Amino acid sequence: MQDKILQFLRKNQGYISGEDISSKLNITRAAVWKNIDQLRSEGYEIIAVPHLGYQLISTPDILIDREIKYKLGTQFLGKRFLCYDTVESTMEGAFHLGLNNAPEGTVICAEGQTKGKGRQGRRWTSPKGKGIYVSIILRPKISILDVPKLTLLTAVSICETIRRSTNLDVKIKWPNDLLIGNKKVAGILTELGAETDNVLFIILGIGINVNSSASQLPANSTSLKLELSQEISRVELLKEILRDLEKWYSNINKQGFQKVTKRWAELSSTLNKKIKIDGAEGKAIGIDEHGGLKIRNDKGQLITKMTGDVVQA
Ligand code: BTN
């Protein structure tokens, strides 16, 4: 019922009387009032003016199904949206759902995580209500060898979304970090459900520091709020992320990964730099056909790394 009342309030920019709502939804005026009160307790700002009725002033910035799905407009990404208050890690639930045939595009989201997982056994700091912490189930028809390219695709897509939404100069540090200057603002963790060499599903774990303060983040990190000196809507940002990601992902069926690799090169903070990565040192010269990083060392040898931590040499 709350969804229906909200729909009414959203359709009417001005006031709508309790009587109108009650007659259209066939409920008593007391029931209208009770539901509106419930919406208010969830963070919806709804005013009531005698003789005029109710008006929706603002909606809460919480990552709930109702808000994410409103005018989302995607074909499959986020059609099934499961949101939790606090979990250890959204990756666990997503993996379980992946094994249990959850449809492609299912999104698992939490307001906070107590054991957020980063790459290579690290933790992802996930203060409640401050970031975007989602795991997305995909079922791509690609070879296991090409899975790293999906991480690159996700990095390109999210980088584009944040750049467009905030005008910040966000760059991609290979393979999965989004940086502003040399501070990390977002990260991607890709996990794979596979059977021999067959990809069953992929979990894309995305963490973005949106409205976190410096004291809530690790030392080498930043948030969009810290960079912009103002809060931004997590709901709107997540919707844009899902829309863009769906476009990039759908495009690989039509054009392969060529467009991803090209855009990655433009957005990369790694390419053409002298770097060190897990014992190797040289100049990052590009991405190989599976998403690995190609490095040319001082002896002119070509080294390809599929994973690792890049540092500037
Ligand atoms: C990294 O940069 O090391 C990857 C960070 C990935 C964090 C996200 S937050 C949502 C999802 N759940 C997790 O526990 N981790 C990923």
Residues whose N, C-alpha, C, O or C-beta is under 5 A from the ligand:
A	BS01	BTN	S89 T90 M91 K115 G116 K117 G118 R119 W124 I132 Y133 V134 S135 N176 G187 I188 L189 G205 I206 G207
